[in-house]
Amino acid sequence: MKHPIKSVGNINLTFYRGNCFMNSSLSLLHPYPFEKLSQLFQDVKPADLPLIPLSIGEPKHPAPEFVKQAIIDNFQHLSTYPNSKGLRELRESIAQWLTRRFKLNAISAEDHVLPVTGTREGIFSFVQALINRDDAPYVVMPNPFYQIYEGATLLAGAKPYFVNCTEDNNYLGDFDAVPAEVWEKTALLFVCTPGNPTGAVLSKAQFKKLIALSDQYDFVIASDECYSELWFDEAPIGLLEVCAELGRDDYKNCIVFHSLSKRSNLPGMRSGFVAGDANLLKPYLKFRTYHGAAMPVQHQLASIVAWNDETHVEENRRLYRAKFDLFQNELGHLLPLQKPDAGFYYWLKVDHDENFAKMLMEKANIKVLPGRYLSRDTEQGNPGEGHVRMALVADITQCEQVIQRLKTIL
């Protein structure tokens, strides 16, 4: 039973039975996609075969041995409090990696880079620090999307505005269709390139158009680029790279998020970074000192050796290329497989996403994620319906098993 809203200082809190104060915005949050998936499979009897999960984007390739060793060699730092700003050596290695990878003219390890404990934590906390809830602004985001964009937006007191990413716009979204009155009230624009779940990659021209809109309407662009190193033929361009080409070496109103989770198969290390506009990162660092999400020192030291090495990343790409080639060659005549621009997801078109997911569990014990769980309903419909996300994260042996099972039932 909910009682009337009470006020503590300038913050409105809803009073619940049990003398507990909770943020009323929590009621706006959707269940996470995997909770919905568990509910979908509640009454499904899976095939009598070992489960092969392709629903979650959790890399299963081996973590680099030299990174593991770096953690072991620095266990003494379990007795050390980490600093919110991170080790200077880590920030320098990240700045050097960004310069090499994205051909930057100038980036300061002191001002333009902050380590975060994975992009998920970084994205969530950045939104909390950025949004002025008194303005009740919009946060524009792709649809389908990584659910943290929406959850962070709602808990910060802002309103999501969804840009549908469909086959008609190459799954990149039509930003020209966003009304001027929305841009005028926008505080933040999220883009994800390569996209989750579509694998679509923004072009240089599209980034330039978004930067021009940012200048016109004074909003921040946050580019989630955590899949940027999983490419097939050509490395995806990044937001800071376009800034450098435009001579915007202050990266005004531009922020990027990167992670070692996908690049280096280290999702459990929770190591990433945010980089860009120093005028945004300085107050964000102040927020982080209170937020208390500093990366453990031993993980920072291990992250340095990961960012400094490209050999293991090249091998990672080779493994994903091999798996996509295998699926295309073996199943391309049975399923409408469209190889993504980058990343490790198939965004597969099906007649009915929930029914297809249930069928794969019942007949093959293969778990995939219905697209509607990654999207929201809009006036134009739900762009995730009629798709499933299939993550090629399993090793090559399991992928061969998936192919044989699908051949049997299709």
ROGUGU-823957 format. One record per atom (N, C-alpha, C): x, y, z. Coordinates in steps of 0.2 Angstrom, whole numbers, padded with zeros to 4 digits, always signed. Layout:
REM residues N
XYZ;...
***
This chain:
REM residues 410
+0004-0006+0000;+0000+0000+0000;+0004+0006+0000;+0003+0011-0005;+0007+0017-0005;+0004+0023-0002;+0007+0026+0002;+0005+0032+0006;+0007+0039+0002;+0004+0044+0004;+0006+0051+0000;+0013+0052+0000;+0015+0056-0005;+0022+0058-0006;+0024+0062-0001;+0030+0061+0002;+0033+0066+0007;+0039+0069+0004;+0042+0074+0007;+0048+0077+0004;+0053+0077+0009;+0059+0076+0007;+0065+0077+0011;+0070+0082+0007;+0071+0088+0010;+0074+0093+0006;+0071+0095+0000;+0074+0094-0006;+0071+0096-0012;+0069+0089-0016;+0070+0083-0013;+0068+0077-0016;+0062+0074-0014;+0058+0072-0019;+0051+0069-0017;+0052+0062-0017;+0050+0059-0011;+0051+0051-0010;+0044+0049-0009;+0042+0043-0011;+0036+0040-0010;+0037+0035-0004;+0032+0036+0001;+0032+0032+0007;+0028+0026+0007;+0032+0020+0008;+0028+0014+0008;+0028+0011+0015;+0023+0006+0015;+0022+0003+0022;+0028+0000+0024;+0030+0000+0030;+0036-0003+0033;+0041+0002+0034;+0039+0009+0034;+0043+0015+0035;+0049+0015+0031;+0048+0013+0024;+0054+0013+0019;+0052+0018+0014;+0057+0022+0013;+0057+0027+0007;+0060+0025+0001;+0057+0025-0005;+0060+0022-0011;+0058+0027-0016;+0063+0028-0021;+0062+0032-0027;+0056+0030-0031;+0051+0034-0032;+0045+0032-0035;+0046+0031-0043;+0052+0033-0046;+0053+0031-0053;+0055+0024-0054;+0056+0020-0048;+0057+0013-0049;+0051+0009-0052;+0045+0012-0051;+0039+0009-0053;+0039+0010-0061;+0043+0014-0064;+0043+0015-0071;+0047+0010-0075;+0052+0006-0071;+0056+0002-0075;+0053-0004-0077;+0055-0006-0083;+0053-0013-0086;+0057-0018-0083;+0054-0024-0082;+0058-0030-0081;+0064-0031-0086;+0069-0033-0084;+0075-0034-0088;+0073-0039-0093;+0076-0039-0099;+0074-0044-0105;+0075-0051-0103;+0080-0053-0099;+0081-0060-0097;+0075-0062-0092;+0073-0057-0088;+0067-0059-0084;+0061-0061-0088;+0060-0057-0093;+0054-0058-0098;+0055-0065-0101;+0061-0067-0103;+0063-0073-0106;+0062-0079-0101;+0063-0078-0095;+0062-0083-0090;+0055-0085-0090;+0051-0079-0090;+0043-0080-0089;+0041-0083-0096;+0043-0082-0101;+0041-0085-0108;+0042-0092-0107;+0048-0094-0105;+0050-0102-0105;+0047-0105-0099;+0043-0102-0095;+0041-0105-0088;+0037-0112-0089;+0033-0112-0094;+0030-0118-0096;+0032-0122-0102;+0038-0121-0104;+0041-0124-0110;+0045-0130-0107;+0044-0136-0110;+0048-0141-0109;+0054-0142-0114;+0060-0140-0112;+0065-0140-0118;+0067-0147-0120;+0070-0147-0126;+0072-0154-0129;+0077-0157-0125;+0078-0163-0125;+0082-0167-0121;+0089-0167-0124;+0092-0161-0124;+0099-0160-0126;+0102-0155-0122;+0109-0155-0122;+0112-0149-0118;+0110-0142-0120;+0109-0138-0115;+0107-0131-0117;+0113-0127-0120;+0111-0124-0126;+0116-0119-0129;+0113-0112-0129;+0115-0108-0124;+0113-0101-0123;+0116-0096-0128;+0111-0093-0133;+0114-0088-0137;+0110-0082-0136;+0107-0081-0130;+0102-0076-0129;+0106-0070-0126;+0112-0071-0122;+0115-0066-0119;+0122-0064-0122;+0124-0058-0122;+0130-0056-0125;+0136-0057-0121;+0137-0063-0118;+0142-0064-0114;+0148-0068-0118;+0153-0065-0119;+0159-0068-0123;+0161-0075-0120;+0162-0080-0124;+0164-0086-0121;+0171-0088-0123;+0174-0084-0127;+0181-0085-0129;+0186-0085-0123;+0191-0088-0123;+0196-0088-0117;+0198-0081-0116;+0198-0079-0109;+0201-0073-0107;+0209-0073-0108;+0212-0068-0110;+0220-0068-0111;+0223-0070-0105;+0228-0075-0106;+0232-0077-0100;+0236-0072-0097;+0239-0067-0101;+0243-0062-0098;+0239-0057-0094;+0233-0056-0095;+0228-0052-0091;+0227-0056-0085;+0226-0062-0085;+0225-0066-0079;+0231-0065-0074;+0237-0066-0077;+0243-0066-0074;+0244-0059-0071;+0242-0054-0074;+0243-0047-0071;+0239-0046-0065;+0233-0049-0065;+0229-0049-0059;+0232-0053-0053;+0234-0059-0055;+0238-0063-0050;+0244-0059-0047;+0248-0056-0051;+0254-0053-0049;+0253-0047-0045;+0247-0044-0045;+0245-0038-0041;+0240-0039-0036;+0239-0045-0033;+0235-0047-0028;+0236-0043-0021;+0242-0040-0021;+0243-0036-0014;+0239-0030-0014;+0236-0028-0020;+0232-0022-0020;+0225-0023-0017;+0224-0029-0015;+0217-0031-0012;+0217-0027-0006;+0222-0024-0003;+0223-0020+0003;+0223-0013+0001;+0222-0011-0005;+0223-0004-0007;+0216-0001-0009;+0214+0005-0007;+0208+0008-0009;+0209+0011-0016;+0205+0010-0021;+0206+0013-0028;+0204+0020-0028;+0207+0024-0032;+0205+0031-0033;+0200+0031-0038;+0195+0036-0037;+0190+0037-0042;+0192+0039-0049;+0197+0043-0049;+0200+0045-0056;+0204+0039-0059;+0206+0034-0055;+0210+0029-0058;+0217+0031-0059;+0221+0025-0060;+0229+0026-0060;+0230+0030-0067;+0235+0035-0066;+0237+0039-0072;+0240+0034-0077;+0243+0029-0075;+0246+0024-0080;+0240+0021-0084;+0235+0020-0081;+0229+0017-0085;+0226+0022-0090;+0225+0028-0087;+0222+0033-0091;+0227+0035-0097;+0233+0034-0096;+0238+0036-0102;+0238+0030-0107;+0237+0024-0105;+0237+0018-0109;+0230+0019-0113;+0225+0021-0110;+0218+0022-0114;+0219+0027-0119;+0222+0033-0117;+0223+0039-0121;+0227+0037-0127;+0232+0033-0126;+0236+0031-0132;+0233+0026-0136;+0229+0021-0133;+0225+0017-0138;+0220+0021-0142;+0216+0026-0139;+0211+0030-0143;+0215+0033-0148;+0221+0036-0147;+0225+0040-0152;+0226+0035-0158;+0229+0029-0156;+0230+0024-0162;+0224+0022-0165;+0219+0020-0162;+0213+0017-0165;+0209+0022-0169;+0208+0028-0166;+0204+0033-0169;+0207+0039-0172;+0214+0039-0173;+0218+0044-0176;+0216+0051-0173;+0217+0051-0167;+0215+0058-0163;+0221+0062-0164;+0220+0069-0164;+0225+0074-0164;+0228+0075-0157;+0223+0075-0152;+0225+0077-0145;+0220+0074-0140;+0222+0070-0136;+0218+0068-0130;+0222+0068-0124;+0220+0071-0119;+0223+0071-0112;+0221+0066-0108;+0226+0062-0105;+0225+0057-0100;+0222+0060-0094;+0224+0066-0093;+0222+0070-0086;+0215+0072-0087;+0213+0075-0093;+0207+0078-0093;+0201+0075-0097;+0203+0070-0102;+0198+0068-0107;+0196+0060-0105;+0199+0057-0100;+0198+0050-0099;+0197+0048-0092;+0192+0044-0091;+0190+0041-0084;+0189+0034-0085;+0192+0030-0081;+0190+0023-0080;+0183+0022-0077;+0180+0017-0079;+0173+0015-0076;+0173+0008-0075;+0169+0005-0071;+0168-0002-0070;+0163-0005-0075;+0165-0005-0081;+0161-0008-0086;+0157-0002-0089;+0155-0003-0096;+0151+0002-0099;+0144+0003-0095;+0142-0003-0093;+0135-0003-0090;+0135+0002-0084;+0140+0001-0079;+0140+0006-0074;+0141+0013-0076;+0146+0014-0081;+0148+0021-0083;+0142+0024-0086;+0138+0021-0091;+0132+0024-0094;+0127+0026-0089;+0126+0021-0084;+0120+0023-0079;+0122+0029-0075;+0128+0029-0072;+0130+0034-0068;+0131+0041-0072;+0134+0041-0078;+0134+0047-0082;+0128+0050-0083;+0122+0046-0084;+0116+0049-0085;+0113+0053-0078;+0115+0049-0073;+0113+0052-0066;+0116+0059-0065;+0123+0059-0067;+0126+0065-0066;+0125+0071-0071;+0122+0069-0077;+0121+0074-0082;+0114+0077-0081;+0109+0073-0080;+0102+0076-0081;+0100+0081-0075;+0098+0086-0077;+0094+0091-0072;+0087+0089-0072;+0085+0085-0067;+0078+0083-0067;+0073+0088-0066;+0075+0094-0064;+0070+0100-0064;+0068+0102-0071;+0072+0100-0076;+0070+0102-0083;+0066+0096-0086;+0065+0090-0083;+0062+0085-0086;+0063+0084-0094;+0070+0084-0095;+0072+0084-0103;+0070+0077-0106;+0071+0077-0112;+0071+0070-0116;+0079+0068-0116;+0079+0061-0116;+0085+0057-0118;+0083+0053-0125;+0086+0055-0130;+0084+0052-0137;+0089+0045-0137;+0085+0040-0139;+0089+0034-0140;+0086+0029-0145;+0091+0025-0148;+0088+0020-0153;+0083+0015-0150;+0079+0012-0154;+0074+0007-0152;+0074+0002-0158;+0077-0004-0156;+0079-0007-0150;+0085-0004-0147;+0086-0006-0141;+0092-0003-0137;+0094-0007-0131;+0100-0005-0129;+0102-0008-0122;+0098-0005-0117;+0095-0009-0113;+0090-0007-0108;+0093-0002-0103;+0099-0002-0102;+0102+0003-0097;+0101+0010-0099;+0100+0012-0106;+0099+0019-0108;+0092+0021-0105;+0087+0017-0106;+0080+0018-0103;+0080+0019-0096;+0083+0014-0092;+0082+0014-0085;+0086+0019-0082;+0092+0021-0084;+0096+0027-0082;+0092+0033-0083;+0089+0034-0089;+0085+0040-0090;+0079+0041-0085;+0075+0035-0084;+0069+0036-0080;+0071+0037-0073;+0076+0034-0070;+0079+0035-0064;+0082+0042-0063;+0084+0045-0068;+0087+0052-0068;+0081+0057-0068;+0075+0055-0069;+0070+0060-0070;+0069+0063-0077;+0071+0060-0082;+0071+0062-0089;+0066+0057-0092;+0064+0059-0099;+0059+0055-0103;+0063+0052-0109;+0062+0046-0110;+0065+0043-0116;+0061+0045-0122;+0065+0046-0128;+0062+0047-0134;+0065+0042-0139;+0061+0038-0142;+0063+0032-0145;+0064+0033-0153;+0069+0032-0156;+0070+0032-0163;+0070+0025-0166;+0065+0023-0169;+0065+0016-0172;+0070+0015-0177;+0074+0009-0176;+0079+0007-0180;+0076+0001-0184;+0074+0002-0190;+0071-0003-0194;+0075-0005-0201;+0072-0010-0204;+0075-0012-0210;+0075-0007-0215;+0070-0003-0215;+0069+0003-0220;+0075+0008-0219;+0077+0009-0213;+0083+0014-0212;+0089+0011-0210;+0090+0004-0213;+0096+0001-0212;+0098+0000-0204;+0093+0000-0200;+0093-0001-0193;+0097+0004-0190;+0098+0010-0193;+0102+0016-0190;+0097+0021-0187;+0091+0021-0188;+0086+0026-0186;+0086+0032-0190;+0080+0035-0190;+0079+0041-0195;+0079+0047-0190;+0085+0050-0189;+0085+0056-0184;+0082+0062-0187;+0081+0062-0194;+0078+0068-0197;+0070+0068-0195;+0068+0063-0193;+0061+0062-0191;+0059+0065-0184;+0065+0066-0180;+0064+0068-0173;+0061+0076-0174;+0056+0077-0171;+0053+0084-0171;+0058+0089-0168;+0058+0095-0170;+0062+0101-0167;+0060+0102-0160;+0054+0101-0158;+0052+0102-0151;+0055+0097-0147;+0056+0091-0149;+0060+0086-0145;+0067+0088-0144;+0070+0090-0150;+0077+0091-0149;+0078+0097-0145;+0074+0102-0145;+0074+0108-0141;+0074+0106-0133;+0071+0101-0131;+0071+0099-0124;+0075+0092-0123;+0080+0091-0128;+0084+0085-0127;+0091+0087-0123;+0092+0083-0118;+0099+0084-0114;+0104+0079-0117;+0102+0073-0119;+0107+0068-0121;+0104+0064-0127;+0108+0062-0131;+0107+0058-0137;+0111+0052-0136;+0109+0046-0136;+0112+0039-0136;+0113+0037-0143;+0119+0035-0145;+0119+0031-0151;+0123+0024-0149;+0122+0019-0152;+0126+0013-0151;+0129+0010-0157;+0135+0011-0158;+0138+0009-0165;+0145+0005-0163;+0146-0001-0166;+0141-0005-0169;+0135-0007-0164;+0129-0007-0167;+0123-0007-0163;+0121-0014-0160;+0119-0013-0154;+0116-0019-0150;+0108-0018-0150;+0105-0023-0154;+0106-0029-0156;+0108-0030-0164;+0107-0024-0167;+0107-0025-0175;+0114-0025-0178;+0119-0023-0175;+0126-0023-0178;+0127-0018-0183;+0122-0013-0184;+0123-0008-0189;+0128-0003-0186;+0132+0000-0191;+0137+0005-0189;+0136+0012-0192;+0136+0017-0188;+0135+0024-0190;+0141+0026-0195;+0139+0030-0200;+0144+0032-0205;+0147+0039-0202;+0153+0041-0205;+0155+0048-0204;+0150+0053-0205;+0147+0053-0211;+0142+0058-0213;+0136+0058-0207;+0134+0052-0205;+0129+0052-0200;+0131+0055-0193;+0137+0054-0191;+0140+0057-0185;+0141+0064-0186;+0143+0067-0192;+0143+0074-0193;+0136+0077-0192;+0131+0074-0195;+0125+0077-0195;+0122+0077-0187;+0124+0072-0183;+0122+0072-0176;+0126+0078-0172;+0132+0078-0174;+0136+0084-0171;+0133+0091-0172;+0131+0092-0179;+0128+0098-0180;+0122+0099-0177;+0118+0094-0176;+0112+0094-0172;+0113+0096-0164;+0119+0093-0162;+0121+0095-0155;+0123+0102-0154;+0126+0104-0159;+0128+0112-0159;+0122+0116-0159;+0117+0114-0163;+0111+0118-0164;+0107+0118-0158;+0106+0112-0155;+0101+0112-0149;+0105+0111-0143;+0111+0111-0143;+0115+0110-0136;+0113+0104-0132;+0114+0098-0135;+0113+0092-0131;+0120+0088-0131;+0121+0084-0127;+0126+0079-0127;+0125+0073-0131;+0130+0071-0135;+0130+0064-0138;+0134+0059-0134;+0131+0054-0132;+0135+0048-0129;+0135+0042-0134;+0141+0040-0136;+0141+0035-0141;+0144+0029-0138;+0140+0024-0137;+0141+0017-0134;+0145+0013-0140;+0152+0012-0139;+0156+0009-0144;+0159+0003-0141;+0156-0001-0137;+0159-0006-0134;+0160-0012-0138;+0156-0012-0144;+0157-0018-0149;+0162-0016-0155;+0165-0010-0154;+0169-0007-0160;+0175-0011-0162;+0177-0016-0158;+0183-0020-0160;+0181-0027-0163;+0175-0028-0164;+0173-0034-0167;+0170-0033-0174;+0175-0032-0178;+0173-0031-0185;+0175-0036-0190;+0173-0036-0196;+0175-0041-0201;+0180-0038-0206;+0178-0033-0210;+0182-0031-0215;+0185-0024-0214;+0182-0019-0211;+0184-0013-0210;+0182-0010-0203;+0187-0007-0199;+0186-0005-0192;+0180+0001-0192;+0175+0000-0188;+0170+0005-0188;+0173+0012-0185;+0170+0017-0188;+0172+0024-0186;+0169+0026-0179;+0173+0030-0175;+0170+0032-0169;+0169+0040-0169;+0165+0041-0163;+0163+0048-0163;+0169+0053-0162;+0174+0051-0158;+0179+0055-0156;+0184+0056-0163;+0184+0051-0167;+0187+0051-0173;+0184+0056-0178;+0178+0057-0178;+0174+0062-0182;+0176+0069-0179;+0176+0069-0172;+0177+0076-0169;+0184+0078-0171;+0189+0073-0171;+0196+0075-0173;+0196+0077-0180;+0193+0074-0185;+0193+0076-0192;+0190+0083-0193;+0185+0085-0188;+0182+0092-0189;+0186+0097-0185;+0192+0095-0182;+0196+0100-0178;+0193+0101-0171;+0188+0097-0169;+0185+0098-0162;+0189+0094-0157;+0195+0096-0156;+0199+0093-0151;+0198+0094-0144;+0192+0098-0143;+0190+0098-0136;+0184+0093-0135;+0182+0090-0141;+0176+0085-0140;+0170+0088-0137;+0169+0094-0139;+0163+0098-0136;+0157+0093-0136;+0154+0092-0130;+0147+0089-0130;+0147+0082-0132;+0153+0079-0133;+0154+0072-0136;+0157+0067-0131;+0154+0062-0130;+0157+0057-0125;+0156+0050-0128;+0162+0046-0127;+0161+0039-0129;+0162+0034-0123;+0160+0028-0124;+0160+0023-0119;+0164+0017-0123;+0169+0014-0119;+0172+0008-0122;+0173+0003-0116;+0174-0003-0118;+0175-0008-0113;+0180-0014-0115;+0182-0018-0110;+0186-0023-0112;+0182-0030-0112;+0176-0029-0111;+0171-0035-0110;+0171-0039-0117;+0169-0035-0122;+0169-0039-0129;+0176-0039-0132;+0179-0033-0132;+0186-0033-0135;+0191-0038-0133;+0191-0040-0127;+0196-0044-0124;+0193-0050-0120;+0187-0051-0121;+0183-0057-0118;+0184-0057-0110;+0183-0051-0107;+0184-0050-0100;+0178-0047-0097;+0172-0049-0098;+0166-0046-0095;+0166-0046-0087;+0169-0051-0084;+0169-0052-0077;+0174-0047-0074;+0178-0044-0077;+0183-0039-0074;+0180-0032-0073;+0175-0031-0077;+0171-0025-0076;+0176-0019-0077;+0179-0018-0083;+0184-0013-0085;+0182-0010-0091;+0181-0003-0091;+0180+0001-0097;+0182+0008-0095;+0180+0012-0100;+0181+0019-0099;+0176+0024-0102;+0176+0030-0100;+0172+0035-0103;+0177+0041-0105;+0177+0043-0111;+0181+0048-0114;+0178+0054-0118;+0181+0060-0118;+0178+0065-0122;+0179+0072-0118;+0173+0076-0119;+0173+0083-0117;+0175+0083-0109;+0181+0087-0108;+0183+0088-0101;+0178+0092-0097;+0174+0096-0100;+0170+0100-0096;+0164+0096-0094;+0163+0090-0097;+0158+0085-0094;+0161+0080-0089;+0167+0078-0091;+0170+0073-0086;+0172+0076-0080;+0174+0082-0079;+0176+0085-0073;+0170+0085-0067;+0164+0087-0069;+0159+0086-0064;+0157+0079-0063;+0158+0075-0069;+0156+0068-0068;+0161+0064-0063;+0167+0066-0063;+0172+0063-0058;+0170+0065-0051;+0167+0071-0050;+0165+0073-0044;+0159+0068-0041;+0155+0067-0046;+0149+0062-0045;+0152+0055-0043;+0157+0053-0047;+0160+0046-0045;+0163+0046-0039;+0166+0051-0036;+0169+0051-0029;+0164+0049-0024;+0158+0051-0025;+0152+0049-0021;+0149+0043-0022;+0149+0041-0029;+0145+0035-0031;+0149+0029-0029;+0156+0029-0028;+0160+0024-0025;+0160+0018-0030;+0161+0019-0036;+0162+0013-0041;+0169+0013-0044;+0174+0015-0040;+0181+0015-0043;+0183+0008-0044;+0187+0007-0050;+0189+0000-0052;+0195-0002-0047;+0195-0008-0045;+0200-0011-0040;+0207-0010-0044;+0212-0009-0040;+0219-0007-0042;+0222-0013-0046;+0221-0019-0044;+0223-0025-0048;+0220-0025-0055;+0214-0023-0055;+0210-0024-0062;+0213-0018-0066;+0214-0012-0063;+0217-0007-0067;+0224-0009-0070;+0228-0012-0066;+0234-0014-0069;+0234-0019-0074;+0229-0024-0073;+0228-0029-0079;+0225-0026-0085;+0221-0020-0084;+0218-0017-0090;+0223-0014-0094;+0228-0011-0091;+0234-0008-0094;+0237-0013-0100;+0238-0019-0097;+0241-0024-0102;+0236-0026-0107;+0230-0026-0106;+0225-0027-0111;+0224-0022-0116;+0224-0016-0114;+0223-0010-0119;+0230-0009-0123;+0235-0012-0121;+0242-0011-0124;+0243-0016-0129;+0239-0022-0129;+0240-0027-0134;+0234-0028-0139;+0236-0029-0145;+0231-0030-0151;+0231-0037-0153;+0236-0041-0152;+0236-0048-0155;+0231-0052-0152;+0229-0052-0146;+0223-0056-0144;+0216-0053-0147;+0216-0047-0148;+0210-0044-0151;+0209-0046-0158;+0215-0047-0162;+0215-0049-0169;+0212-0056-0169;+0215-0060-0164;+0213-0067-0164;+0205-0068-0162;+0203-0064-0158;+0196-0063-0156;+0192-0062-0162;+0194-0057-0166;+0190-0056-0173;+0190-0062-0177;+0196-0065-0178;+0196-0071-0182;+0191-0077-0180;+0191-0078-0173;+0186-0083-0171;+0179-0081-0173;+0177-0075-0172;+0170-0073-0174;+0169-0073-0181;+0174-0071-0185;+0173-0071-0193;+0172-0079-0195;+0176-0083-0192;+0175-0090-0193;+0168-0093-0192;+0165-0091-0186;+0158-0093-0184;+0153-0090-0189;+0154-0084-0190;+0149-0081-0195;+0149-0084-0202;+0155-0085-0204;+0156-0089-0211;+0153-0095-0210;+0154-0099-0205;+0151-0106-0204;+0143-0105-0204;+0140-0101-0201;+0133-0100-0201;+0130-0098-0208;+0134-0093-0211;+0131-0091-0217;+0132-0097-0222;+0137-0101-0222;+0138-0106-0227;+0133-0112-0226;+0132-0114-0219;+0128-0119-0218;+0120-0118-0217;+0118-0112-0215;+0111-0111-0214;+0108-0105-0218;+0113-0102-0222;+0110-0096-0226;+0104-0098-0231;+0104-0105-0233;+0098-0107-0237;+0092-0109-0233;+0093-0109-0226;+0087-0111-0222;+0084-0105-0218;+0088-0100-0217;+0086-0094-0213;+0088-0088-0216;+0085-0082-0215;+0087-0076-0218;+0092-0073-0214;+0098-0076-0214;+0104-0073-0210;+0107-0067-0214;+0107-0062-0211;+0110-0055-0213;+0116-0054-0209;+0122-0055-0211;+0128-0054-0208;+0128-0046-0206;+0129-0045-0199;+0129-0038-0197;+0136-0034-0199;+0135-0028-0199;+0141-0024-0201;+0147-0025-0196;+0145-0026-0190;+0150-0028-0184;+0147-0031-0178;+0151-0033-0173;+0148-0036-0167;+0147-0043-0168;+0144-0046-0163;+0143-0053-0163;+0136-0056-0163;+0131-0052-0165;+0124-0053-0165;+0121-0054-0172;+0117-0059-0173;+0112-0060-0178;+0106-0056-0176;+0103-0052-0180;+0097-0049-0179;+0092-0052-0184;+0089-0058-0182;+0086-0062-0187;+0079-0061-0187;+0076-0060-0194;+0069-0059-0195;+0066-0066-0195;+0060-0066-0191;+0056-0072-0190;+0049-0070-0191;+0044-0075-0191;+0037-0073-0192;+0034-0070-0185;+0036-0073-0179;+0034-0071-0173;+0040-0073-0168;+0043-0068-0165;+0049-0068-0161;+0048-0073-0155;+0043-0072-0151;+0042-0076-0145;+0040-0083-0147;+0036-0084-0152;+0035-0091-0154;+0041-0095-0157;+0045-0091-0160;+0051-0094-0163;+0056-0096-0157;+0057-0092-0152;+0061-0093-0147;+0058-0099-0143;+0052-0100-0142;+0049-0106-0139;+0050-0112-0143;+0050-0111-0149;+0051-0117-0153;+0058-0120-0153;+0063-0115-0153;+0070-0117-0152;+0071-0121-0146;+0068-0118-0140;+0069-0122-0134;+0066-0129-0134;+0060-0129-0137;+0056-0135-0136;+0059-0141-0141;+0062-0139-0146;+0064-0144-0151;+0072-0144-0151;+0075-0139-0149;+0083-0140-0149;+0086-0138-0143;+0083-0135-0138;+0086-0132-0132;+0091-0127-0133;+0090-0123-0138;+0094-0117-0140;+0090-0111-0137;+0093-0107-0134;+0090-0101-0131;+0092-0094-0135;+0087-0091-0137;+0088-0084-0141;+0083-0079-0138;+0084-0073-0139;+0080-0068-0136;+0075-0065-0141;+0069-0065-0139;+0064-0061-0144;+0066-0054-0144;+0065-0051-0150;+0067-0044-0151;+0063-0039-0147;+0056-0041-0146;+0052-0036-0143;+0054-0035-0136;+0058-0039-0133;+0060-0038-0126;+0066-0033-0126;+0069-0031-0132;+0074-0026-0132;+0071-0019-0135;+0065-0019-0136;+0062-0013-0139;+0056-0011-0135;+0053-0005-0137;+0047-0002-0134;+0042-0001-0139;+0036-0001-0137;+0030+0001-0142;+0030+0008-0143;+0029+0010-0150;+0029+0017-0152;+0023+0017-0156;+0021+0023-0158;+0015+0024-0163;+0016+0021-0170;+0023+0020-0171;+0024+0016-0178;+0025+0009-0177;+0024+0006-0171;+0024-0001-0169;+0031-0002-0165;+0032-0009-0164;+0038-0011-0160;+0043-0014-0165;+0048-0010-0166;+0053-0012-0171;+0057-0019-0169;+0056-0021-0163;+0059-0027-0162;+0055-0034-0163;+0049-0033-0164;+0044-0038-0165;+0046-0041-0172;+0046-0048-0172;+0047-0051-0179;+0055-0052-0180;+0059-0051-0174;+0066-0052-0174;+0068-0056-0168;+0073-0060-0168;+0076-0063-0162;+0084-0061-0163;+0087-0060-0157;+0094-0059-0156;+0097-0065-0154;+0102-0067-0159;+0106-0073-0158;+0113-0071-0157;+0116-0072-0151;+0123-0070-0150;+0128-0076-0151;+0132-0075-0156;+0137-0080-0158;+0143-0080-0153;+0141-0081-0147;+0146-0081-0141;+0149-0088-0140;+0145-0093-0141;+0148-0100-0140;+0154-0102-0144;+0157-0107-0141;+0164-0109-0145;+0162-0112-0151;+0166-0113-0156;+0165-0116-0162;+0162-0123-0162;+0164-0127-0157;+0161-0134-0156;+0153-0133-0155;+0151-0129-0150;+0144-0128-0149;+0141-0125-0155;+0144-0120-0158;+0141-0117-0164;+0139-0123-0170;+0144-0127-0170;+0142-0133-0175;+0137-0137-0173;+0136-0138-0166;+0130-0141-0163;+0123-0138-0165;+0124-0131-0164;+0118-0127-0165;+0116-0128-0173;+0121-0128-0177;+0119-0128-0184;+0116-0135-0186;+0118-0140-0183;+0116-0147-0184;+0108-0147-0181;+0107-0145-0175;+0101-0145-0172;+0096-0141-0177;+0098-0135-0179;+0094-0131-0183;+0092-0134-0190;+0097-0137-0193;+0096-0141-0199;+0090-0147-0198;+0090-0150-0192;+0086-0155-0191;+0079-0152-0190;+0078-0147-0187;+0071-0144-0186;+0068-0139-0191;+0072-0137-0195;+0070-0132-0200;+0069-0136-0207;
***
